[in-house]
């Protein structure tokens, strides 16, 4: 797979993931957050079972560790969406992983340039407009949504490292990530259930009854497991063998556009001036961090056509 092909595949994943914010919001009206995540990633794990059974030991640690960070990020996302954070704002916060990744890389020894600091300033301004521009103070669930870029950023970096060391094991790594995320979601659900009452089979029976009695939401849950989870994450993992975590995060900065469009068209979410201005600042921050002057000149001059070497 060439870098250009990997980029196109990632953009497809971005579109699916952006729309998925709205789907999560719909399904969370029927399933609580732990049940939603558990069902979604259980389906994804089952889809990837053939690769899981043939997983080499050398990728166990990297796959499970990156999956744990991914699971934590999805927990933050599910809690914020279920708590009332608009899908457009939640997705804008998630897209800020392209700002977080370079700072994590600096912690690991990579030196930051001025663009990173400028992008961080724009990102902070964008987050402030998104949260405060609507005339209301941030809620607890909005603050939880702000954990997404950190958790997803670490996931991207750890996946990139694992894929660089084991470029032929993308599907096995993805399968391990799904198992780790499913386990985290199950543990979260068990902890919540045991805090309210004793944990027994009645909880599993209640979940199955909900699944059967709400066929539309249940089909959406299955779709989330197959499309935005198993398929999308497998493509993302393969692409990270060709693309850096920072560039991948940049491509995901367009995700809020799909989330905002879906939320406005199908969920009745209002896109106010604060969402437009804050989203523009957040997206600009991602572009400032990742694009060079040469990239802009190439795009404006149409130099993106394949060169003789690429052909």
C-alpha positions in Angstrom: 0.0 0.0 0.0 1.4 3.4 -1.0 1.1 6.5 1.2 -1.4 8.0 -1.1 -3.6 4.9 -1.0 -3.3 4.8 2.8 -4.4 8.5 2.9 -7.5 7.7 0.8 -8.5 4.8 3.0 -8.1 6.9 6.1 -10.4 9.6 4.7 -13.0 6.9 4.1 -12.6 5.8 7.7 -13.0 9.5 8.8 -16.3 9.8 7.0 -17.7 6.6 8.7 -16.4 7.7 12.1 -17.8 11.1 11.8 -21.3 9.8 11.1 -20.9 7.3 13.9 -21.0 10.1 16.5 -24.7 10.6 15.7 -25.4 6.9 15.6 -23.8 6.6 19.1 -26.1 9.3 20.4 -29.1 7.6 19.0 -28.3 4.1 20.4 -27.4 5.6 23.8 -31.0 6.5 24.2 -31.8 2.8 24.6 -28.5 1.2 25.8 -26.5 2.7 28.7 -22.9 3.6 27.9 -21.2 0.4 29.2 -23.7 -1.8 27.4 -23.3 0.2 24.2 -19.5 -0.1 24.2 -19.5 -3.8 25.3 -22.0 -4.8 22.5 -20.2 -2.7 19.9 -16.8 -4.1 20.5 -18.0 -7.6 21.2 -19.4 -7.7 17.7 -16.1 -6.3 16.4 -14.1 -8.9 18.3 -16.2 -11.7 16.8 -15.6 -10.3 13.3 -11.8 -10.5 13.9 -11.8 -13.9 15.7 -9.9 -15.7 12.8 -6.9 -13.3 13.2 -7.2 -13.4 17.0 -6.7 -17.2 17.0 -3.5 -16.9 15.0 -2.0 -14.0 16.9 1.7 -14.3 17.4 3.0 -13.7 20.9 5.3 -10.9 19.8 2.4 -8.5 19.2 0.4 -9.3 22.4 1.8 -6.5 24.5 1.6 -3.8 21.9 -1.9 -4.8 20.7 -3.4 -5.0 24.2 -1.8 -1.8 25.4 -2.9 0.3 22.5 -6.3 -1.2 22.7 -6.5 -0.2 26.4 -5.9 3.5 25.4 -8.4 3.2 22.7 -11.0 1.7 25.1 -10.5 4.5 27.5 -11.0 7.1 24.8 -14.2 5.4 23.7 -15.5 5.4 27.3 -14.9 9.2 27.5 -16.7 9.6 24.2 -19.7 7.4 25.1 -20.1 9.1 28.5 -20.0 12.6 27.1 -22.5 11.8 24.2 -24.9 10.0 26.6 -24.6 13.0 29.0 -25.8 15.5 26.4 -22.7 16.8 24.7 -23.6 17.5 21.0 -22.0 15.1 18.6 -20.5 18.1 16.6 -18.7 19.4 19.7 -17.7 15.9 20.9 -16.1 15.2 17.5 -14.3 18.5 17.4 -12.7 17.7 20.7 -11.7 14.2 19.4 -10.1 15.7 16.4 -7.7 17.7 18.6 -5.6 14.5 18.9 -3.5 16.0 16.0 -2.4 18.7 18.5 -1.8 16.3 21.4 0.3 13.8 19.4 3.3 16.1 18.9 3.4 17.1 22.5 3.4 13.4 23.5 6.2 12.9 21.0 8.1 15.7 22.7 7.8 13.9 26.0 9.3 11.0 24.2 12.3 13.1 23.0 11.0 14.8 19.8 11.6 18.6 19.7 8.6 20.8 19.1 8.7 23.7 16.6 6.8 27.0 16.6 4.0 25.6 14.6 3.1 23.2 17.4 2.8 26.0 19.9 0.7 28.1 17.5 -1.5 25.2 16.7 -2.0 24.5 20.5 -3.0 28.1 21.0 -5.6 27.9 18.2 -6.9 24.6 19.6 -7.4 26.1 23.0 -9.1 29.1 21.6 -11.4 26.8 19.5 -12.3 24.7 22.5 -13.1 27.8 24.5 -15.4 29.1 21.8 -17.1 25.7 21.4 -17.8 25.5 25.1 -18.4 29.1 26.2 -19.6 30.7 22.9 -23.1 29.3 23.3 -23.7 31.3 26.4 -23.6 28.3 28.8 -20.8 27.0 31.0 -19.2 23.6 30.2 -20.9 20.6 31.8 -19.2 17.7 33.5 -19.8 15.6 30.3 -18.2 18.3 28.1 -15.0 18.2 30.3 -15.0 14.4 30.0 -15.1 14.8 26.2 -11.9 16.8 26.4 -10.1 13.6 27.5 -10.6 12.1 24.0 -7.7 13.8 22.2 -5.2 12.7 24.9 -6.4 9.1 25.0 -6.8 8.7 21.3 -3.5 10.5 20.7 -1.6 7.9 22.9 -3.5 5.1 21.1 -2.3 6.4 17.7 1.3 6.7 18.8 1.4 3.3 20.4 -0.3 1.7 17.4 2.2 3.4 15.1 5.1 2.0 17.1 3.6 -1.5 17.2 3.0 -1.4 13.4 6.5 -0.2 12.6 7.9 -3.2 14.5 5.4 -5.7 13.1 4.1 -4.3 9.8 2.6 -7.6 8.6 0.5 -8.2 11.7 -2.1 -5.4 11.3 -5.2 -7.7 11.6 -3.9 -9.5 14.7 -3.1 -6.2 16.3 -6.6 -4.8 15.5 -8.1 -8.0 17.0 -6.2 -7.6 20.2 -7.3 -4.0 20.4 -10.9 -5.0 20.1 -10.5 -7.6 22.8 -8.9 -5.1 25.1 -11.6 -2.5 24.5 -14.4 -5.2 25.0 -12.8 -6.2 28.3 -12.6 -2.6 29.5 -16.2 -2.0 28.6 -17.3 -5.2 30.3 -15.4 -4.3 33.5 -16.8 -0.8 33.5 -20.4 -2.2 33.2 -19.8 -4.8 35.9 -18.4 -2.1 38.2 -21.4 0.1 37.7 -23.9 -2.7 38.1 -22.2 -4.0 41.3 -22.3 -0.5 42.8 -26.1 -0.5 42.5 -26.9 -4.1 43.3 -25.4 -7.5 43.4 -24.0 -8.7 40.0 -25.8 -11.7 38.7 -27.3 -13.1 35.5 -30.3 -10.8 35.7 -28.2 -8.0 34.2 -27.3 -10.2 31.2 -30.9 -11.2 30.7 -32.0 -7.5 30.9 -29.4 -6.6 28.3 -30.7 -9.3 25.9 -34.3 -8.2 26.5 -33.4 -4.7 25.6 -31.5 -5.9 22.5 -34.6 -7.9 21.3 -37.2 -5.3 22.1 -35.4 -2.5 20.2 -34.5 -4.0 16.8 -33.6 -0.7 15.1 -31.2 0.4 17.8 -29.8 -3.2 18.0 -29.1 -3.2 14.3 -27.3 0.1 14.7 -25.3 -1.4 17.4 -24.3 -4.3 15.2 -23.4 -1.9 12.4 -21.2 0.1 14.8 -19.3 -3.1 15.6 -18.8 -4.2 12.0 -18.3 -0.8 10.2 -16.8 2.0 12.5 -15.1 -0.6 14.7 -13.8 -3.8 13.1 -13.5 -2.6 9.5 -12.5 1.0 10.2 -9.9 0.2 12.9 -8.4 -2.5 10.7 -7.9 -0.1 7.9 -6.5 2.5 10.3 -4.0 0.1 11.7 -2.8 -1.0 8.3 -2.5 2.7 7.2 -0.4 3.5 10.3 2.3 1.4 8.8 2.6 4.0 6.0 1.4 7.2 7.7 2.7 8.8 10.9 0.4 9.2 13.9 0.5 13.0 13.4 -0.6 12.9 9.8 -3.3 10.3 10.6 -4.6 12.6 13.3 -4.6 15.5 10.8 -6.8 13.6 8.4 -9.2 12.9 11.3 -9.5 16.7 11.9 -12.1 16.6 9.1 -14.2 14.1 11.1 -16.3 16.9 12.8 -17.6 18.0 9.4 -19.4 14.7 9.0 -20.5 14.5 12.6 -22.0 18.1 12.5 -23.8 17.4 9.2 -25.3 14.1 10.5 -26.3 15.7 13.8 -28.0 18.7 12.0 -29.8 16.6 9.4 -30.9 13.6 11.5 -30.7 14.5 15.1 -32.0 18.0 15.0 -28.8 19.5 16.6 -28.4 23.2 16.2 -25.2 24.4 14.7 -24.7 27.9 16.2 -22.1 30.5 15.5 -20.0 29.1 18.4 -19.8 25.7 16.7 -18.9 27.2 13.3 -16.2 29.5 14.7 -14.9 27.1 17.3 -14.8 24.3 14.7 -13.0 26.5 12.3 -10.3 27.4 14.9 -9.9 23.7 15.8 -9.6 22.6 12.2 -7.2 25.4 11.5 -5.1 24.3 14.4 -4.8 20.9 12.9 -3.8 22.3 9.5 -1.3 24.7 11.0 0.4 21.9 12.9 0.7 19.4 10.0 0.9 21.4 6.8 4.0 23.1 5.4 4.2 26.0 3.0 5.3 23.6 0.3 2.1 21.5 0.9 -0.1 24.6 0.5 1.7 25.6 -2.7 1.5 22.1 -4.1 -2.2 22.0 -3.4 -2.9 25.4 -5.0 -0.9 24.7 -8.1 -2.4 21.2 -8.6 0.9 19.5 -8.1 -0.8 16.7 -6.3 -0.8 14.7 -9.6 1.3 11.5 -9.6 4.9 12.1 -10.5 6.8 9.8 -12.8 8.4 8.1 -9.9 5.0 7.6 -8.2 3.5 6.3 -11.5 
